[in-house]
Amino acid sequence: MTRIMLVRHGLTFWNSMGKLQGNSEVHLSPDGLHQARLLAAHCPFFSANAIYSSPLERAQTTALILASRFNLRVETVNELREINFGDWEGKVLRELAQSDPDNFEKFFKHPEELKLPHAETFLQVQERAMGALNKICDAHRDEKDSHVIIVSHGAVNRVILCALLEIPIRKMWAISQFNTAVNIFREDDGHFTVDLVNSTAHLA
């Protein structure tokens, strides 16, 4: 059995501004760095076999702070990167409600139907993220009582959780993912059991 802790990266300046980050490189803010350090200090896992991360800097920085707790190196997995928002990258969400109202409504009410110019769909993100998760699980299947940490992004974490809970992407926004949110689930012979979703107890 493998226990997996799926983490969202710490707060960024764009998070605070309500900007869509997607594949853009954005630094953690001082508050985001503090969040990551609190998670490292109060991590639900007392040991870890490996730490995997999206290649984007905000996730990498969060993962490196966690890795220092366990004296591990961070393994980068490209398939864990955030959704590519295409023409929406860097745009402020509330402004899109005025400039692109049809897609804005679809974004929240029917994300499974959203197809932005030069962007990925949420289904494409789910397929690549679950492919990465399954490979990670395969790599640790022969280890006894394995503990693995994955650091990724809000949309990626949501679509992974949708897949694990067997709920449609249409309901992805019903799953909260705060900055440095902790999700814990178990994998046993290809079967997943979700134990914890969107915990920020470490920030208290």
C-alpha positions in Angstrom: 0.0 0.0 0.0 1.2 3.5 -0.8 0.0 6.6 1.1 0.1 9.7 -1.0 -0.1 13.3 0.2 -1.2 15.6 -2.7 -0.3 19.3 -2.0 -1.2 22.5 -3.7 1.7 25.1 -3.9 1.9 28.1 -1.5 0.3 31.5 -2.1 1.7 33.6 -5.0 1.4 37.2 -5.9 -1.0 36.3 -8.7 -3.2 34.3 -6.4 -3.6 37.4 -4.3 -4.5 39.4 -7.4 -7.0 36.9 -8.7 -4.9 36.2 -11.9 -5.0 32.9 -13.7 -1.5 31.5 -13.6 -1.7 28.4 -15.7 1.8 27.6 -17.1 3.1 31.1 -16.3 6.1 31.2 -14.0 5.1 33.1 -10.8 7.1 33.3 -7.5 5.7 32.4 -4.1 4.9 35.5 -2.1 6.4 35.9 1.4 3.1 34.5 2.8 3.3 31.6 0.4 6.9 30.8 1.6 5.6 31.0 5.2 2.8 28.6 4.4 5.2 26.1 2.9 7.5 26.3 5.9 4.5 25.7 8.2 3.6 22.7 6.2 7.1 21.3 6.4 7.2 21.9 10.2 3.7 20.3 10.8 3.6 17.8 8.0 1.0 15.0 8.5 3.7 12.5 7.2 6.5 11.8 9.6 8.5 10.1 6.9 8.5 10.1 3.1 10.0 7.9 0.5 9.9 10.4 -2.4 8.7 13.9 -3.3 7.4 14.7 -6.8 6.6 18.1 -8.2 5.2 20.0 -11.1 8.1 21.8 -13.0 6.6 25.2 -12.4 8.5 27.3 -9.9 5.7 27.9 -7.4 5.3 24.1 -7.0 9.1 23.5 -7.1 9.7 26.0 -4.3 7.0 24.5 -2.1 8.3 21.0 -2.8 11.9 21.9 -2.0 10.9 23.3 1.4 9.1 20.1 2.1 12.0 18.0 0.8 14.4 19.7 3.3 12.3 18.2 6.1 12.9 14.7 4.9 16.4 15.2 3.3 15.1 14.2 -0.1 15.6 15.5 -3.6 12.6 16.7 -5.6 11.7 14.7 -8.7 10.1 16.8 -11.4 7.1 15.4 -13.4 6.1 17.5 -16.3 2.6 16.0 -16.4 1.8 17.6 -13.0 2.1 21.1 -14.3 -1.0 23.4 -14.1 -3.5 23.6 -16.9 -2.5 25.8 -19.8 -5.1 28.5 -19.9 -4.0 29.7 -23.4 -5.4 33.2 -24.1 -6.6 33.5 -20.5 -3.2 33.2 -19.0 -2.4 36.2 -16.8 -5.9 37.5 -17.0 -7.8 38.7 -13.9 -10.7 36.3 -13.4 -13.3 39.0 -12.4 -12.4 41.0 -15.6 -13.1 37.9 -17.7 -16.6 38.0 -16.4 -17.0 41.2 -18.5 -14.8 40.5 -21.5 -15.6 36.8 -22.1 -18.9 36.2 -20.2 -19.9 33.0 -22.1 -16.6 31.2 -21.4 -16.6 32.7 -17.9 -20.0 31.1 -17.1 -18.9 27.8 -18.7 -15.6 27.9 -16.7 -17.6 27.5 -13.4 -20.8 25.8 -14.5 -19.6 23.5 -17.2 -15.8 23.2 -17.0 -15.9 19.9 -18.9 -17.1 21.8 -21.9 -14.6 24.7 -21.7 -12.4 25.0 -24.8 -10.3 28.2 -24.7 -8.1 29.4 -27.6 -4.6 27.8 -27.4 -5.5 26.1 -24.1 -5.8 22.6 -22.7 -9.2 21.2 -21.6 -9.7 20.0 -18.1 -10.2 16.5 -19.4 -6.8 16.6 -21.1 -5.3 17.7 -17.8 -7.0 14.9 -15.9 -5.7 12.3 -18.4 -2.1 13.4 -18.1 -2.2 14.0 -14.4 -3.7 10.5 -13.7 -1.2 9.0 -16.0 1.6 10.5 -13.9 -0.1 9.4 -10.7 -0.4 5.8 -11.8 3.3 5.8 -12.8 4.3 7.1 -9.4 2.2 4.4 -7.7 3.8 1.8 -9.9 7.3 3.0 -8.9 6.5 2.5 -5.2 4.3 -0.6 -5.4 7.0 -3.0 -4.1 7.9 -0.8 -1.1 6.5 -1.6 2.3 4.3 1.1 3.8 5.4 3.7 1.3 4.7 7.4 1.8 4.9 9.7 -1.2 4.4 13.5 -1.5 3.2 15.2 -4.7 3.2 19.0 -5.1 1.0 20.4 -7.8 -1.7 23.0 -8.5 -5.3 23.8 -7.8 -6.9 22.6 -11.1 -4.6 19.6 -11.3 -5.4 18.5 -7.8 -9.2 19.0 -8.3 -9.3 16.8 -11.5 -7.2 14.1 -9.8 -9.6 14.1 -6.8 -12.6 14.0 -9.2 -11.0 10.8 -10.8 -10.3 9.2 -7.5 -13.8 9.9 -6.2 -15.4 9.0 -9.5 -17.2 12.3 -9.8 -17.5 14.3 -13.1 -15.3 17.2 -14.0 -18.4 19.3 -14.0 -18.3 19.2 -10.2 -14.6 20.0 -9.8 -15.3 23.5 -8.3 -17.2 21.7 -5.5 -13.7 20.6 -4.2 -11.8 23.4 -2.4 -8.0 23.6 -2.8 -6.5 26.3 -0.7 -2.9 27.2 -0.9 -0.7 24.4 0.6 -3.9 22.4 1.0 -3.2 18.8 2.0 -5.0 15.8 0.4 -4.2 12.3 1.5 -5.2 9.1 -0.2 -4.1 5.4 -0.3 -3.4 3.2 -3.3 -3.6 -0.5 -3.0 -3.3 -2.7 -6.1 -4.8 0.0 -8.3 -7.6 0.9 -5.9 -7.7 4.4 -4.3 -9.2 5.4 -1.0 -9.4 9.1 -0.2 -8.8 9.9 3.5 -8.4 13.7 3.6 -9.3 16.7 1.4 -8.2 20.3 1.5 -6.7 20.3 5.0 -4.9 23.5 6.1 -4.5 22.4 9.8 -0.8 23.2 9.5 -1.6 26.9 9.0 -3.3 27.1 12.4 
